[in-house]
Amino acid sequence: MIRLYSLGLLLPLSIPALAQQPDTLILHRVGVAVQPDSLPSINYPILSGILSCSIAGVPIKPYYFTPLLPLQEQLRQVAGVQATPYSGAPGAQVAVRIRGAASLASNAQPLYVVDGVPVFQNTFRVNTTNMLGALVPAEVQELDNNPLMSIPSEDITSVEVLKGAYETALYGSQGLNGVIRITTKRGNTGKPRLRYTGYGGVQQARNRYELLDAQEYGALRNEVAERRNQPVPYTPAQLAAFGKGTDWQDELLRTAAVQEHHLGLSGGTATTRYYAAADYLNQQGVVLTSRLRRYAARAALNQQLSQHLHLEATGSFAQTEQRIPAYYALPNALLTPPTQSTTDNPRPGYYVNPLDLARQSYQAPAQQRLLAQLGVRYELTPGLTLDVRGSLEQATLRSRSYQPAFATMPAGENGNLTLTYRQLFLNPALRYAHSFGGERHAVTASLEAQRQDRNTTAEQATYTPGAGGMGGNGSREQYQLNFYQLTAGYTFDERYQVRGSLRRDGSSTFTSQDRWSWLPGAQVLWHAAKENFWNTAPARLDAWVGWGRTSGAGNQGRNFLQLPVPTGAGVGQTLPIFLPELTQQLDAGVEADLFNNHLTLTAQAYARRTTSTFYVPSSTLPAAGTTQDTYLRNRGLELTARSSWQAGKLQGSSQLAAALNRNRYESNTTIFYSSPYHRTLDGQPIGTFYGLRNQGLDATGNLRYQDVNGDGQFNFLDQQPLGSGLPRQLLSFSQQLTLGRFEAQLQADGMFGYQVYNTSLQALDATGGFTNSSSRVLSRWTPANTATEVPVAGTNLPVFSSYTLQSGNHVRLSALTVSYRVWEKEARNVQLWTSGLNLLVLSKYWGYDPNVSSAGSDNQQAGLDAGAYPVARTFLVGVRATL
C-alpha cells in the first residue's frame, strides 16, 4: 500500500549519502555478441549522433538523428514512444510518453539522464489557483522552457531510450515513466579539429482556421436577428461594403526567421582528450512579438592520470531569453469579428484589441542553467573498478510580466518572479566484471549508492504599473533522495544470461514508516542463435523475459496530482498532492538479424500496472474517510523492422516501427474530475472525454443529444464517455539514403485511435453570431438546407459534447533533409544542406495541429488543444564544415 502525503512535507532523512545507478547497462553487456552494421561504408556526416533503444541490454542498430528537428520529436522513431509538444511556441515543452500512460500525475515526464546523472527533474511553476472544473493550460502554470534547450543537438553523441521492465527498474523510484539517456560529445585522439555548423531559415504557420469573412459574418448576424425578431444590424449596402474585412490570423501570424550557429573544437592525445563548443540560436515566433534566444557553452576533458586512474569533467552553461505574448491573444483574435478593424475599440475601457494584447501583454522570462560533472574511475584490480561521480545542476528563472491598458489600469510592467533550483549529486559505485573457464562463464556485479540533495526557492510579486504597493510571496523547499543498489549478472557460454537488481530507495518527503521502498528487477536472456542444434540459425536470435518495479517517489517536483478537496458545500478546488505511485512491469521480446544482418526484426509485448492509494476525505464522496486503491493498467505490443540495403551505388537504411497500447483505470469509488471535459472513471481509459453524445439535428435545426436516462431532457445526467485523448496506435518510418556525395534523410510519424478537443471550436463552430465562426457554419440548417449537421443560426454551444470532438488520426512528414559534400580531404570536409520540418500533415483535424497537448504532460487531460500557438512549418538552408 502507498500512502499519500502533502507536497512540501519535508522531514529529516537520516540515511547515508549513497547513490544511483546511471550506466549499469554497459557493464552488463559482457557476453553479448554485438553485430556490426552490414554496410559500414554508409556515412551520414549531416547527422549529429545516434538514437538507440536498449532491449534487454543488447545494443541494436542505430536510428540516426538530426540536429534540426527537436530531439524529443525524433524519439518517435522508437516503437512505443509518443512525443507531443505543449504548443508550437519557441522553446515549448514536449510531453513524452513511453509505452503509454504510466502515471496519474499532472506532470508525468520520463527521467532524463545526461552523462550518467539524472537531471531536469524540476519544473518551474507560478503560483496559480487551479479551480476544479477549470482548464488552466500548462504553459500558463509552467513558466519553463524545454530543458533540452540547454543542450544543443550538435553537442550530443547518442541518445538511448530505456523502456523495458528490467532497464527502468535500475532507476527505481525515478524510472516510473521510462528513461531517456543522453551522452554528450568528448574529444577525439588526434590533431585539433574545428567544426562549424550553421543554418538560417523561415517558419510559417502550417495550417490556419477557415473563418467567416466580413460579409459572411454580417449575413450570419442578420439571420440570427431575424430569427429572434430583432432589427438586423447591417443593411444590404453595409454588407456589400464590408468585403473580406479584417483577417485577424493574418494580423497576428507572421513569417518568422530562425538561425543557429555552432562552433566546436576537439582533439587530444593518448592520455588527454578535450572538447569545447559554443552555440547561438535566434528564433522569432510565428505569433507576433514572440521570440527566443539561446546562448550555450560546453566543455569536456578526459584525462588518463595513470595506468589505473582516469578523470573526466564536463561543464555546460546555457541562457535562454524569451518573449511570450499573452496565452489567449491568438484564440481571442480568432473570435474577433472580421467587421472590426485593427484600430477599432468597441468598448473603451473594457476591451483590449487582440493586436494590443499580443504587443502589450507578455512575459519576458530569462533562464540560466548550469550543469557541472566530475567523475573519477580507478581500477583496483583487473575487472574491479571504483567509480565515483558527482555533479551540480543549478537553474534560475527570472521573469517580468507586462499588461495592456485596461479600464483605469495603465499599461506596463505589473509583476516579477525569481525561481531557483539546485541539485547536488553523488554516486559512488564498485563494479566487477570477470570471465573464466575459457570464456564460457562471465559474471558482472556492482554495488552502488546515490545521494541527491535538492532545494527550490520562489519569490513572486505583483503590482500596479508605475505605482508602488508591491505585494509578493515566497517559498523554499528542500528534499533528499538516497538509494542503495546491488546488481549481478551471469552469462554461460554466450548463450544464457541472467541479470538481477535489488534497489532500496528512500525519500525525505515521507514519514519514517513509509520512507523506504524495495524496487527489484530481473531478466533472463537467451542467445538462441548460438545453440548447436540450429542448422541454419539467423546471425542473431535473442529472446528475453524481464520483470521490474519502479515508482514515482523520487520524482519530487514533477510527480504530483491535483486532488479535489472539500470547500464549504462540497468539492470546490484542487491541491497539488505528491503522488508516489508503485508500478510493476512484465515484458518479453524477441529480436533476430536476418539475411546477413541486412534485416533486423524486433517484437516486444508488455503488461504494466501502476498502483496508488488515496485517502477519501470528503463526506460528500462515496466511501468517505477510507483509503482507496486505484490501478492504471497498460498492455501493449511493439514491432520494429530495420534494414540496410544497397542497389548499385545507392545505399540506404530503412526502419518501420509500430506500437499498440491499451490502458484502463480501475477504482470502485475514486473518480477524478480532471478538467471540464475529462473524467477518470473505473473501467475506462485514462484521459477519457466525458460529455453529451450528439445525435444530429431535430426538425427545427437544433442539436439533439442521446438521452441516456430517458427523462426527455439533455443535461449532465446524460453525459457519457466519448473516447480518450491518448493514442492507441503509433507508427513511424525513417529512411536514410546515400548516393555518391548526396545524402538524404526522412522521418514520418503517425498517431491513431484518439480524440482531440479544440476549446476554441466551442465558440467557432457555434452559429450564435456573437463572435466570428468557422466556415463550417456556412452549411448551417435552414428550411431549404436540412441535409446538414450544422445547427440553425443563433445556436450557441454551452455544453461539451461530441459535436466539437474530433479524431486526431494523422500522418506527418516530420523532417526531410538533403545534403551534398562539396569538398572533403581526409577528416576535413564541407557540406551544404537544405531541410524542411513539419512539411505535411494528413488529417481531417480542423485546428492548427492534431498533435498538441495544451494540458502539458498530464495524462488525465490528454487531447486538449487551446489553439494558442500554431506548430510551424520550417524551411532551412545550412552548412557544416570540419577543418
C-alpha positions, -999 to +999 in steps of 0.1 A: +000+000+000+012+035-008+001+064+013-003+099+001+013+129+018+010+166+011+036+183-012+061+200+010+060+177+040+098+178+045+111+156+072+148+150+081+163+120+064+189+102+085+202+078+059+237+077+044+246+096+013+246+070-013+238+070-050+220+060-082+230+035-109+233+056-140+251+034-165+250-002-155+237-015-188+271-010-205+287-033-179+260-059-183+267-064-220+295-088-212+290-120-232+265-104-256+275-105-293+272-072-309+267-073-347+284-046-368+264-027-394+265-047-426+271-016-447+300+001-429+307+024-459+275+044-453+284+077-438+260+104-426+280+135-418+249+156-418+236+137-389+247+146-354+245+113-334+228+080-327+194+074-312+190+038-298+168+018-276+182-007-251+164-040-255+174-065-228+208-048-226+215-057-263+227-028-284+207-026-316+214-009-349+211+028-345+185+053-356+202+084-367+191+118-355+195+152-370+203+184-350+175+202-369+144+186-355+138+189-317+153+158-301+121+147-283+102+147-316+128+123-330+121+098-302+090+088-322+113+067-342+114+043-313+084+019-311+061+029-283+073+065-278+048+094-282+061+130-283+036+157-282+046+194-278+026+216-255+023+241-284+043+254-313+058+283-293+096+286-295+111+266-267+079+249-257+079+218-235+072+184-250+052+156-233+070+123-239+051+091-231+069+058-232+046+028-235+015+048-229+005+065-197+021+051-165+010+078-141-019+098-128+004+127-121-001+162-135+034+163-149+043+128-159+076+131-178+104+105-183+136+107-164+164+124-184+199+112-176+228+132-191+263+116-190+251+092-162+235+119-140+197+124-135+188+159-145+158+182-154+137+168-125+122+202-116+095+223-134+092+260-126+056+267-118+040+300-110+015+304-081-018+298-099-050+286-083-064+256-101-101+255-095-119+223-101-137+223-134-115+250-150-088+244-176-055+261-167-032+254-197+002+240-188+021+269-204+002+293-181+012+273-150+047+262-161+068+293-170+096+270-180+110+262-214+121+228-227+151+218-205+167+201-235+171+236-249+202+238-227+219+210-247+224+219-284+219+188-306+254+193-321+268+185-286+251+151-284+268+119-293+240+094-286+205+091-271+192+059-256+155+051-247+151+027-218+116+013-216+120-024-206+109-038-172+144-045-161+161-014-175+137+010-159+139-009-126+175+001-125+163+037-119+139+027-092+118+055-078+127+077-107+120+052-135+082+052-134+078+070-168+108+055-186+143+068-190+160+088-218+197+086-215+218+113-233+256+111-239+274+143-249+305+146-270+340+141-259+373+149-276+389+125-301+425+115-302+444+134-329+451+169-341+427+196-332+396+198-353+374+228-357+338+221-367+312+248-376+275+241-382+251+269-391+218+274-407+192+300-414+156+297-425+120+307-421+090+294-403+053+297-411+021+285-396+014+253-414-023+255-412-049+281-404-086+281-394-111+287-421-132+316-407-160+337-420-151+369-438-169+402-430-198+397-455-204+361-443-202+372-407-226+401-413-251+378-431-250+354-401-256+383-377-286+394-397-300+359-399-297+355-361-315+388-356-343+378-379-349+345-361-351+364-329-375+390-344-349+418-338-338+446-362-310+434-384-277+451-375-265+456-411-282+470-442-276+455-476-254+484-485-233+479-454-229+442-462-218+450-497-192+474-485-177+450-459-157+430-484-134+404-468-129+426-437-100+421-412-082+388-413-071+386-377-050+355-382-031+374-409-026+402-384-012+381-356+007+354-376+038+361-395+067+345-414+095+342-388+132+340-392+154+314-374+191+309-373+216+289-353+254+288-352+275+262-335+313+261-332+332+232-317+368+223-311+381+188-302+413+169-302+436+150-279+465+127-272+466+091-259+462+104-223+442+137-228+411+144-248+393+177-249+361+192-264+347+227-263+318+243-280+296+274-282+262+278-297+238+307-305+202+303-315+178+331-325+143+322-333+113+345-340+079+330-333+052+328-359+029+347-334+035+384-334+062+396-309+072+361-297+108+352-298+136+330-283+173+335-280+197+309-266+234+311-257+251+279-248+287+267-240+300+233-232+335+218-223+347+183-216+380+169-205+391+132-203+424+126-186+443+094-180+462+103-149+479+069-146+475+033-159+447+027-134+433+062-127+410+081-151+394+115-147+366+131-167+350+165-162+322+183-181+306+217-177+279+234-196+260+267-193+230+279-212+209+310-211+176+315-228+157+347-233+121+346-244+092+369-251+059+351-246+027+370-257-005+366-237-015+330-240-050+338-253-040+366-278-044+344-308-076+325-297-092+359-289-082+371-324-099+341-339-132+351-323-129+388-331-155+398-358-139+405-392-161+436-394-139+452-367-107+470-379-074+467-362-079+502-347-115+498-335-123+497-298-160+489-295-159+490-257-134+516-245-121+508-210-134+472-211-118+457-242-083+450-254-077+448-291-060+414-300-031+432-315-026+453-284-030+422-263-001+405-282+021+436-281+015+448-246+006+417-226+035+393-223+061+376-201+098+381-206+115+351-189+153+346-188+166+313-177+201+302-168+211+265-165+244+253-152+255+216-152+289+206-139+301+170-135+332+153-123+340+116-124+369+095-112+374+059-122+401+038-105+409+002-115+416-016-082+424-049-097+417-063-132+380-064-135+373-045-103+367-007-107+358+021-082+337+047-100+328+080-082+307+106-099+294+140-086+276+168-102+259+202-096+228+213-115+215+248-110+187+266-128+175+301-123+144+317-139+137+354-138+107+368-155+089+401-157+052+403-168+036+432-186-001+441-190-020+462-216-040+493-207-074+482-194-102+503-178-083+526-153-052+504-153-022+517-173-001+496-195+034+484-183+052+461-160+030+445-134+049+417-118+081+397-115+093+364-102+125+346-094+126+308-092+157+287-085+165+250-084+197+233-073+207+196-072+238+182-057+245+146-068+270+120-055+273+085-069+300+061-057+300+027-074+320-005-072+319-026-104+332-060-112+334-080-145+352-112-150+352-142-173+367-176-167+365-213-178+378-205-212+354-175-216+324-198-211+314-181-178+311-144-174+300-126-142+292-090-135+283-072-103+280-037-090+273-022-056+265+015-057+246+042-040+234+077-045+225+109-028+206+137-044+201+169-024+177+194-040+163+228-030+140+252-047+131+288-039+104+310-053+098+348-050+068+363-067+054+399-067+026+417-084+020+455-086+003+483-105+024+496-134+041+528-124+029+526-088+042+513-055+025+490-031+043+458-043+027+427-029+045+394-030+052+359-015+079+334-014+086+298-006+115+274+000+117+236-002+144+211+005+143+174-001+166+145-005+167+112-023+190+083-015+194+047-025+215+016-024+216-008-053+231-043-059+232-057-094+245-090-107+247-109-139+258-143-152+263-155-187+270-191-197+287-199-230+275-167-246+240-183-247+222-179-214+222-147-194+206-139-161+206-105-145+191-091-114+190-059-094+179-051-058+174-014-051+163+003-019+152+039-022+145+065+005+130+099+002+127+127+028+092+135+015+076+108+036+072+098+072+097+074+087+075+043+083+070+050+045+103+065+037+120+034+022+109+011-006+123-020-023+124-019-061+139-050-076+142-062-112+152-093-131+158-105-166+165-138-184+181-136-219+187-164-244+210-160-274+193-188-293+214-185-325+244-198-306+228-231-299+244-262-315+210-276-326+204-248-351+214-259-386+207-226-403+203-201-375+200-164-381+231-143-374+214-133-341+183-145-324+177-133-289+147-138-267+141-124-232+117-120-203+120-092-178+103-080-147+108-049-126+093-025-101+095+013-103+077+042-086+073+079-087+085+085-051+118+100-064+102+124-089+096+152-064+090+184-082+071+166-110+050+137-098+021+154-082-017+152-086-043+179-085-065+162-058-101+175-052-106+189-017-138+200+000-146+237+005-179+246+022-207+230+003-185+204-014-155+198-036-146+232-049-109+233-058-078+211-061-045+210-043-012+196-056-005+163-038+027+144-042+020+110-058+044+081-051+029+056-074+042+020-075+045+002-108+052-034-118+060-043-154+065-076-171+077-078-207+090-103-232+105-100-266+125-115-294+149-099-319+166-115-350+191-104-375+183-120-409+198-121-444+234-115-434+224-087-410+205-067-437+172-071-418+165-069-381+131-077-367+121-069-331+088-078-313+080-069-277+050-074-255+044-059-221+019-056-192+022-028-166+002-020-135+005+013-115-010+013-080-019+044-060-036+046-026-058+077-018-075+089+013-111+100+006-116+130+029-150+145+019-183+134+035-199+142+001-180+115-017-186+077-016-166+058+009-155+089+027-129+085+054-114+054+039-083+046+018-089+036-018-065+017-041-066+027-077-049+009-106-038+020-140-031-009-163-013-009-196-006-036-221+009-033-255+028-048-284+057-032-303+071-042-336+102-028-354+117-037-388+151-023-397+170-029-429+203-019-446+204-023-483+223-014-515+211-011-551+240-003-573+256+029-560+226+037-539+229+027-502+201+030-477+189+022-442+151+019-436+131+015-405+094+009-397+082+009-361+046+003-349+031+001-314-002-008-299-012+002-264-044-002-243-048+013-209-076+010-183-082+028-150-097+007-122-113+020-090-146+013-073-151+047-058-124+072-068-134+094-098-111+123-109-128+153-125-095+164-141-109+190-164-143+203-176-140+178-204-124+147-188-132+122-162-110+093-150-135+065-145-134+029-135-131+006-165-123+035-189-090+046-205-072+074-188-078+107-205-114+099-213-136+127-226-169+129-208-199+147-222-231+145-243-232+124-274-245+143-304-274+126-323-277+151-351-304+178-356-341+178-349-368+190-372-362+226-363-324+225-368-314+223-331-288+198-318-301+166-303-282+146-277-285+110-266-310+108-237-292+083-215-317+082-186-348+087-207-362+117-189-366+137-221-340+163-211-304+168-220-282+176-190-253+164-170-271+132-162-268+122-199-231+126-201-211+096-210-175+085-222-167+099-256-132+085-263-097+090-250-071+117-258-043+091-257-035+073-290-039+036-292-016+031-322+018+048-331+036+044-364+069+058-376+091+054-407+126+067-413+148+065-443+184+073-450+199+073-485+235+078-498+244+082-535+280+095-540+282+128-523+244+132-520+227+121-488+190+123-477+171+116-445+134+114-440+112+109-409+074+103-409+052+096-380+015+087-374-008+086-344-042+068-344-071+059-322-075+091-301-097+122-299-088+159-297-110+186-282-102+221-295-116+245-269-118+274-295-142+254-316-168+255-287-174+291-300-162+290-336-185+261-345-215+279-329-239+299-351-248+324-323-232+353-341-217+370-311-182+361-322-167+351-355-173+315-366-156+288-387-166+284-423-184+252-412-214+273-403-219+283-439-237+250-443-260+257-413-295+244-412-322+264-429-357+253-441-341+249-476-310+231-463-320+203-439-294+178-450-267+191-428-252+185-393-246+222-385-274+237-363-296+266-372-284+302-369-285+315-333-273+283-317-246+285-290-227+255-277-225+259-239-223+222-232-194+200-240-204+173-265-191+151-293-202+178-318-169+195-315-148+165-305-126+153-334-105+124-344-068+131-340-057+105-365-029+118-387+003+110-406+031+136-405+062+142-427+083+154-398+116+160-415+132+158-449+169+167-453+191+166-484+228+174-483+258+175-507+295+172-497+311+199-518+347+192-506+365+166-485+400+157-477+408+131-451+389+142-420+381+176-433+350+184-453+325+210-462+288+201-467+258+221-478+222+210-469+186+220-470+158+208-448+121+210-443+104+203-410+068+196-403+062+198-440+029+179-444+002+165-421-025+143-435-055+147-412-092+157-411-085+178-380-098+214-382-074+231-358-037+241-362-023+207-354-037+174-341-006+166-320-005+192-293-012+190-256-024+223-240-027+205-207+010+195-208+021+161-197-010+154-176-022+120-189-057+127-174-061+157-197-046+143-229-060+155-262-067+192-253-059+219-278-064+255-268-053+267-302-030+292-286+001+288-308+004+270-342+031+244-348+052+259-376+064+246-409+101+253-413+125+256-443+162+257-436+195+261-455+228+254-438+264+245-440+287+221-420+324+223-421+352+203-404+387+218-406 
